[in-house]
Every structure is written in C-alpha cells, then in structure tokens.
Amino acid sequence: INKSGWFRMRLPPSVLVVLCLNCVLLLIILHDIRDIKTLVRAQHAPEAHPQLVAQQIGRAVEPVNPLSTHPDTHSQIQRSQPDTNKPGPNSDAVAWVDFEDCLRKPSVVFPGTQKDFLKWELTSYGKICNKLTDAALSVFSPVMSGYWSNKPDRKRYPKGVPPTEPGDGPTAHKRQHLLRAAECANPSHIVEVGFNSGTSAAMFLQHTTANVLSFDLCTHPRTPYVIENQKMVAEAYPSRHSIVCGDSVDTVPKQTPVASELILIDGGHTVEAVNTEIEFFAKWHIPGRTLVVFDDCYEPRQAWKALQAWQKKGLVKQLKVNNNKNCYAVYLHK
C-alpha cells in the first residue's frame, strides 16, 4: 500500500500482454454477437434490412433514388438531362443541386467584366432586345422599366431616348445574375412573372433550350406594349414562348402546373401577389432542382417580407448568396 492509501501491484510485462489480448478478444466476441442479432432480426423483417439480406445472398442492391417517389418530375428531369456521363446539376447521382456554390462561381458562357459583358450582349441577344426596347418606346414615351433599359443613366440617356450602347450599364449586373441563374438551373422549362418588354424572356430563350411561360397584367397603363412585344418574341423563338394575361393573384392558381427548373418572380411587388406566387408555384417545382429568383427582394421590400414569412413556415429556403437586390431560394422537399 502506498502513501496515498492505494494498493499497488507490480505485474510482469508478459501478464500485461496477455490481459490486453484478452480484452481485444472480448471486443471481437461482442461485435460478432451484435452482427448475429442483426442477422436474426433481418431474417424476421427483411424489408427493414435490405442491404444486409442482399449481402447474405450475394446480390447487389441499387441505391434508392430520392426522386423515384415523384414519377412525374423524374421524367421531366430525364428529358432535360444532357447526354453526358459526367455528374452535374441534372445528374440523378445528385439529389439536390448546390445552387449556392454554382451561383458564386463565374460564368462559363459570358465574360465577367461589365465592359466585356456589354459587348458580348450586343453580339448575342442585342438585336432582339434593341428591337423590343425600340418598339416599347415608340408606344410609350417615358423610359420603360425592364432589364434592358431599366432606369438608365439620365445624363447619358434622356427621358424617352433608348440607350445607344449594348444594353444599359447600371443594370448589367441584373442580366448577368439572371443568365447565371439559368446556367445553374439548366432548365427545360422557365416561368417568369412580369413579361414587361420581353427582354428577360428573350435572354432566356436565346441562351437555353427551355420553353418560357410568362405571366403579365398586359393592361397596365405604363406597359401598353406587352401584347405586341410578345408577338415579336414568339416570332423570334417559334413555339417556345407563351403568355398568360391578368393579375397573377388570379391567374397563377388557375394555371395547370408545369415542372419548371427556373422560376422568376418579378410581377406585382405586393405581399399578396408574392405570397400567392410562392405558394402556388410550389406545385411547379422539381424537388431539389428548381431555383427561384425574386427581383427587388431586400429589406424592407414586399417580396423580401413574403419570402421570410414562407421560410418560417418551412416551404422555402433562402440561399445565402449576396446578389445586390435579388434573392434566391429553393423549395424544400416535402
């Protein structure tokens, strides 16, 4: 007995080795007993342990596809999947597209600097967008609001005078973010609320193979050019664009849902309108593969308030992507 009152025993090294080996042997025996119990349970309830039963009979089990419970949306994904064996946003190997990571990366389609981007636009969709802008301005003299000429620099572009440069510098970032969203979504079908002059629809149609469905009031006193501009878009991209006229609060709930990988909400900027659109477009989403873009979405704007309310209810999740005045979200898989 030592000074502290504890009993001390000196064991030879050989005895210590034997004790350690016995401990290891005991652990192995306990592990085998656990496996035997699991196998017994699997024999009584094979549906609860498919992987273990398959191993016992020498058969591989295919991994469960989380989208297999949604046959309608799964077939839509298959149609939009590119002919490649590489994993990507439309690969069944990935249940949820990592939109946050994709949106933060630079585009592989258009240049990143604004100066080069404006030049690229002119050779890309500049012709159709200038045509749409000119047609709108010929009907309604005040500068319209749209992605191509939204609030231009008043010093360079007086009221009623269309931009002379490819696109408009102050809003170039909006068009960049929209195109990047389309890249990440890789859509076969796009829905947008707010057609206006049609420039955003033309951008989508030019750089994707998707069909685009637009919702617009069509009778707003500030946008009397909607119908004529839609005809131009439909002629430029035959059989790929359609429009539903009327208040989205009424028209969206009545429309037959179509599985869509990209949804742009840029219509009535009221809480009621955005609430309706978020709720009913939930029926249009493809689990894990639909990106929702909200225009003019920042505190304390109405779109931002509506998005926060639905996020608390667990219907959507806002993505942590810093994009000036736009918000991104995905519908939660339920």
C-alpha positions as CSV (number, residue, x, y, z in Angstrom):
1,I,0.0,0.0,0.0
2,N,1.5,3.4,-1.0
3,K,1.4,6.6,1.0
4,S,-1.9,7.8,-0.6
5,G,-3.7,4.6,0.6
6,W,-4.0,2.9,-2.9
7,F,-3.0,-0.7,-3.4
8,R,-0.2,-1.0,-6.0
9,M,0.5,-4.3,-7.8
10,R,3.5,-4.7,-10.0
11,L,2.8,-7.1,-12.9
12,P,5.4,-8.5,-15.2
13,P,5.1,-7.4,-18.9
14,S,4.1,-10.9,-20.1
15,V,1.0,-10.7,-17.9
16,L,0.1,-7.3,-19.2
17,V,0.3,-8.5,-22.8
18,V,-2.0,-11.4,-22.0
19,L,-4.5,-9.1,-20.4
20,C,-4.5,-6.8,-23.5
21,L,-5.0,-9.7,-25.8
22,N,-7.9,-11.0,-23.7
23,C,-9.5,-7.5,-23.9
24,V,-9.2,-7.5,-27.7
25,L,-10.7,-11.0,-27.9
26,L,-13.6,-9.9,-25.8
27,L,-14.4,-6.9,-28.1
28,I,-14.3,-9.2,-31.1
29,I,-16.7,-11.6,-29.5
30,L,-19.1,-8.8,-28.6
31,H,-19.0,-7.4,-32.1
32,D,-19.9,-10.9,-33.5
33,I,-22.8,-11.2,-31.1
34,R,-24.2,-7.9,-32.4
35,D,-23.9,-9.0,-36.0
36,I,-25.7,-12.3,-35.2
37,K,-28.6,-10.4,-33.5
38,T,-28.9,-8.1,-36.5
39,L,-29.0,-11.0,-39.0
40,V,-31.7,-12.7,-36.9
41,R,-33.8,-9.5,-37.0
42,A,-33.2,-9.2,-40.7
43,Q,-34.5,-12.8,-41.3
44,H,-37.7,-11.9,-39.4
45,A,-38.1,-8.5,-41.1
46,P,-36.1,-8.5,-44.4
47,E,-37.7,-5.3,-45.6
48,A,-36.0,-3.3,-42.8
49,H,-32.5,-4.6,-43.7
50,P,-32.4,-4.9,-47.5
51,Q,-28.6,-4.3,-47.7
52,L,-27.7,-6.9,-45.1
53,V,-30.0,-9.5,-46.7
54,A,-28.6,-8.8,-50.1
55,Q,-25.1,-9.4,-48.8
56,Q,-26.1,-12.7,-47.4
57,I,-27.5,-13.9,-50.7
58,G,-24.7,-12.4,-52.8
59,R,-26.8,-9.8,-54.6
60,A,-26.1,-6.0,-55.0
61,V,-28.8,-3.6,-54.0
62,E,-29.3,-0.5,-56.2
63,P,-29.2,2.8,-54.2
64,V,-32.6,4.3,-53.6
65,N,-33.2,7.4,-55.8
66,P,-34.9,10.0,-53.6
67,L,-36.7,11.3,-56.7
68,S,-38.2,7.9,-57.5
69,T,-41.3,8.7,-55.4
70,H,-42.1,11.5,-57.8
71,P,-42.5,9.8,-61.2
72,D,-43.9,12.9,-63.0
73,T,-41.0,15.2,-62.0
74,H,-38.4,12.4,-62.5
75,S,-39.5,12.0,-66.2
76,Q,-39.1,15.8,-66.6
77,I,-35.6,15.6,-65.2
78,Q,-34.7,12.8,-67.6
79,R,-35.8,14.9,-70.6
80,S,-33.7,17.9,-69.6
81,Q,-30.6,15.7,-68.7
82,P,-27.7,16.4,-71.1
83,D,-26.1,13.5,-73.0
84,T,-23.1,13.0,-70.7
85,N,-21.9,10.6,-68.1
86,K,-20.3,13.3,-66.1
87,P,-22.1,14.3,-62.8
88,G,-23.7,17.7,-62.9
89,P,-26.8,19.6,-61.9
90,N,-29.1,17.4,-64.0
91,S,-27.4,14.1,-62.9
92,D,-29.5,11.6,-61.0
93,A,-26.4,11.0,-58.9
94,V,-27.1,14.3,-57.2
95,A,-30.5,14.6,-55.5
96,W,-30.1,18.3,-54.7
97,V,-28.3,20.9,-56.9
98,D,-25.9,23.0,-54.9
99,F,-27.2,26.3,-56.2
100,E,-25.3,28.4,-53.7
101,D,-21.9,27.0,-54.9
102,C,-22.9,27.4,-58.5
103,L,-24.1,31.0,-58.2
104,R,-20.9,32.1,-56.6
105,K,-18.8,30.8,-59.4
106,P,-18.1,32.8,-62.6
107,S,-20.0,32.1,-65.7
108,V,-18.5,29.8,-68.4
109,V,-20.8,31.5,-71.1
110,F,-20.3,35.2,-70.8
111,P,-17.4,37.5,-69.6
112,G,-17.3,38.7,-66.1
113,T,-16.3,42.3,-66.5
114,Q,-19.1,44.7,-67.3
115,K,-17.4,46.3,-70.3
116,D,-16.8,42.9,-72.0
117,F,-20.2,41.7,-70.9
118,L,-21.9,44.7,-72.6
119,K,-20.0,44.0,-75.9
120,W,-20.9,40.3,-75.6
121,E,-24.6,41.2,-75.2
122,L,-24.6,43.2,-78.5
123,T,-23.5,40.2,-80.5
124,S,-25.7,37.8,-78.5
125,Y,-29.3,39.0,-77.9
126,G,-28.6,42.7,-78.5
127,K,-30.6,42.7,-81.8
128,I,-33.8,41.3,-80.4
129,C,-33.6,43.3,-77.2
130,N,-33.0,46.6,-79.0
131,K,-35.9,45.8,-81.2
132,L,-38.2,45.1,-78.2
133,T,-37.0,48.3,-76.5
134,D,-37.5,50.5,-79.5
135,A,-41.0,49.1,-80.0
136,A,-41.9,49.8,-76.4
137,L,-40.5,53.3,-76.5
138,S,-42.4,54.1,-79.7
139,V,-45.7,53.3,-77.9
140,F,-44.9,54.7,-74.5
141,S,-42.6,57.7,-74.5
142,P,-41.3,57.6,-70.8
143,V,-38.4,55.3,-70.3
144,M,-39.9,51.9,-69.6
145,S,-38.7,49.7,-66.8
146,G,-37.2,46.5,-68.0
147,Y,-34.0,44.6,-67.8
148,W,-32.6,46.0,-71.0
149,S,-33.2,49.7,-70.2
150,N,-34.3,49.9,-66.6
151,K,-33.6,53.3,-65.1
152,P,-30.8,54.3,-67.4
153,D,-28.3,56.9,-66.6
154,R,-30.3,60.2,-67.1
155,K,-27.2,62.1,-68.1
156,R,-26.4,59.8,-71.0
157,Y,-30.0,58.7,-71.8
158,P,-32.6,61.5,-71.6
159,K,-36.2,60.6,-70.9
160,G,-37.7,58.8,-73.9
161,V,-34.3,58.1,-75.7
162,P,-33.3,54.5,-75.9
163,P,-29.7,53.5,-75.0
164,T,-27.2,53.7,-77.8
165,E,-24.8,51.2,-76.2
166,P,-25.4,47.4,-76.0
167,G,-27.8,47.2,-73.0
168,D,-27.5,49.5,-70.1
169,G,-24.5,49.6,-67.7
170,P,-26.4,50.4,-64.5
171,T,-28.5,47.2,-64.8
172,A,-25.9,44.9,-66.5
173,H,-25.4,43.1,-63.2
174,K,-29.1,42.1,-63.1
175,R,-28.8,40.5,-66.5
176,Q,-25.6,38.8,-65.5
177,H,-27.2,37.3,-62.4
178,L,-30.2,36.1,-64.4
179,L,-28.1,34.4,-67.0
180,R,-26.0,32.8,-64.3
181,A,-29.2,31.5,-62.6
182,A,-30.2,30.0,-65.9
183,E,-26.8,28.4,-66.3
184,C,-27.1,26.8,-62.8
185,A,-30.7,25.6,-63.3
186,N,-30.0,24.2,-66.8
187,P,-33.8,24.4,-67.4
188,S,-36.1,22.7,-69.8
189,H,-39.0,25.0,-68.6
190,I,-38.9,28.5,-67.2
191,V,-41.6,30.5,-65.6
192,E,-41.5,34.3,-65.2
193,V,-44.0,36.6,-63.5
194,G,-43.6,40.0,-65.2
195,F,-43.0,40.0,-69.0
196,N,-42.9,43.8,-69.5
197,S,-41.0,44.5,-72.7
198,G,-39.9,40.8,-73.1
199,T,-36.1,41.3,-72.8
200,S,-35.6,38.9,-70.0
201,A,-37.7,36.2,-71.8
202,A,-35.6,36.8,-74.9
203,M,-32.4,36.4,-72.9
204,F,-33.6,33.0,-71.6
205,L,-34.8,31.8,-75.0
206,Q,-31.5,32.8,-76.6
207,H,-29.2,31.0,-74.2
208,T,-31.2,28.0,-73.2
209,T,-33.3,25.4,-75.0
210,A,-36.1,25.9,-72.5
211,N,-39.7,26.9,-73.2
212,V,-40.7,30.1,-71.3
213,L,-44.1,30.8,-69.9
214,S,-44.7,34.4,-68.8
215,F,-47.4,35.9,-66.6
216,D,-48.2,39.6,-67.0
217,L,-51.0,42.0,-66.4
218,C,-50.9,43.0,-70.1
219,T,-53.2,46.0,-69.4
220,H,-51.0,48.2,-67.1
221,P,-51.2,51.8,-68.3
222,R,-47.4,52.1,-68.2
223,T,-46.8,49.0,-70.3
224,P,-49.3,49.1,-73.3
225,Y,-46.7,47.4,-75.5
226,V,-46.8,44.0,-73.8
227,I,-49.0,42.2,-76.4
228,E,-47.1,43.5,-79.4
229,N,-43.8,42.7,-77.9
230,Q,-44.9,39.2,-77.0
231,K,-45.7,38.6,-80.7
232,M,-42.2,39.6,-81.6
233,V,-40.7,37.2,-79.1
234,A,-43.0,34.4,-80.3
235,E,-41.9,35.1,-83.9
236,A,-38.2,35.1,-83.0
237,Y,-38.5,31.9,-81.0
238,P,-41.3,29.9,-82.5
239,S,-43.3,27.5,-80.3
240,R,-41.2,28.3,-77.3
241,H,-42.9,31.3,-75.6
242,S,-46.4,31.8,-74.3
243,I,-48.0,34.4,-72.1
244,V,-50.9,34.4,-69.6
245,C,-52.6,37.8,-69.2
246,G,-54.2,39.0,-66.0
247,D,-53.4,39.6,-62.3
248,S,-51.1,36.9,-61.1
249,V,-53.1,36.6,-57.9
250,D,-55.9,35.2,-60.0
251,T,-54.1,33.6,-63.0
252,V,-51.4,31.6,-61.3
253,P,-53.7,29.5,-59.1
254,K,-55.8,28.7,-62.2
255,Q,-52.9,27.6,-64.4
256,T,-52.1,23.9,-64.8
257,P,-48.7,23.3,-63.0
258,V,-45.7,22.5,-65.3
259,A,-42.5,21.2,-63.8
260,S,-40.0,24.1,-64.0
261,E,-36.3,24.3,-63.1
262,L,-36.2,28.1,-63.0
263,I,-38.9,30.5,-61.7
264,L,-38.5,34.3,-61.9
265,I,-40.9,36.3,-59.7
266,D,-40.9,39.9,-60.9
267,G,-44.5,40.9,-61.2
268,G,-46.8,42.6,-58.7
269,H,-44.5,43.7,-55.9
270,T,-47.2,43.4,-53.2
271,V,-47.1,41.0,-50.3
272,E,-50.4,39.4,-51.6
273,A,-49.1,38.8,-55.1
274,V,-45.7,37.4,-54.0
275,N,-47.4,35.2,-51.3
276,T,-49.7,33.8,-53.9
277,E,-46.9,33.1,-56.4
278,I,-44.7,31.4,-53.7
279,E,-47.5,29.2,-52.5
280,F,-48.8,28.1,-55.9
281,F,-45.5,27.7,-57.7
282,A,-44.6,25.1,-55.0
283,K,-46.7,22.8,-57.2
284,W,-44.5,23.6,-60.2
285,H,-41.1,22.8,-58.6
286,I,-38.9,19.8,-59.1
287,P,-37.6,18.7,-55.7
288,G,-34.0,19.8,-55.2
289,R,-33.7,21.1,-58.8
290,T,-35.8,24.3,-59.0
291,L,-34.2,27.7,-58.4
292,V,-36.5,30.6,-57.6
293,V,-35.3,34.2,-58.3
294,F,-37.0,37.2,-56.6
295,D,-36.5,40.6,-58.1
296,D,-36.3,43.7,-55.9
297,C,-36.0,41.4,-52.9
298,Y,-34.3,43.2,-50.0
299,E,-35.5,44.5,-46.6
300,P,-38.0,46.1,-46.3
301,R,-39.4,45.4,-49.8
302,Q,-42.6,43.3,-50.0
303,A,-41.0,40.4,-51.9
304,W,-38.5,40.1,-49.1
305,K,-41.2,40.1,-46.4
306,A,-43.2,37.4,-48.2
307,L,-40.1,35.2,-48.7
308,Q,-39.2,35.5,-45.0
309,A,-42.8,34.5,-44.0
310,W,-42.8,31.4,-46.1
311,Q,-39.3,30.5,-45.0
312,K,-40.6,30.4,-41.4
313,K,-43.4,28.1,-42.4
314,G,-40.9,25.7,-43.9
315,L,-42.0,25.9,-47.5
316,V,-38.8,27.5,-49.0
317,K,-35.2,28.2,-48.0
318,Q,-33.5,31.4,-48.9
319,L,-30.0,30.8,-50.3
320,K,-27.0,32.6,-48.8
321,V,-26.0,34.4,-52.0
322,N,-25.1,38.1,-52.0
323,N,-26.7,39.5,-55.2
324,N,-27.5,43.2,-54.6
325,K,-31.3,43.4,-54.8
326,N,-32.2,39.9,-55.8
327,C,-33.0,36.9,-53.6
328,Y,-32.6,33.2,-54.4
329,A,-34.5,30.4,-52.9
330,V,-35.3,26.7,-53.3
331,Y,-38.5,24.8,-52.3
332,L,-37.9,22.3,-49.5
333,H,-38.6,18.7,-50.4
334,K,-41.8,17.7,-48.7
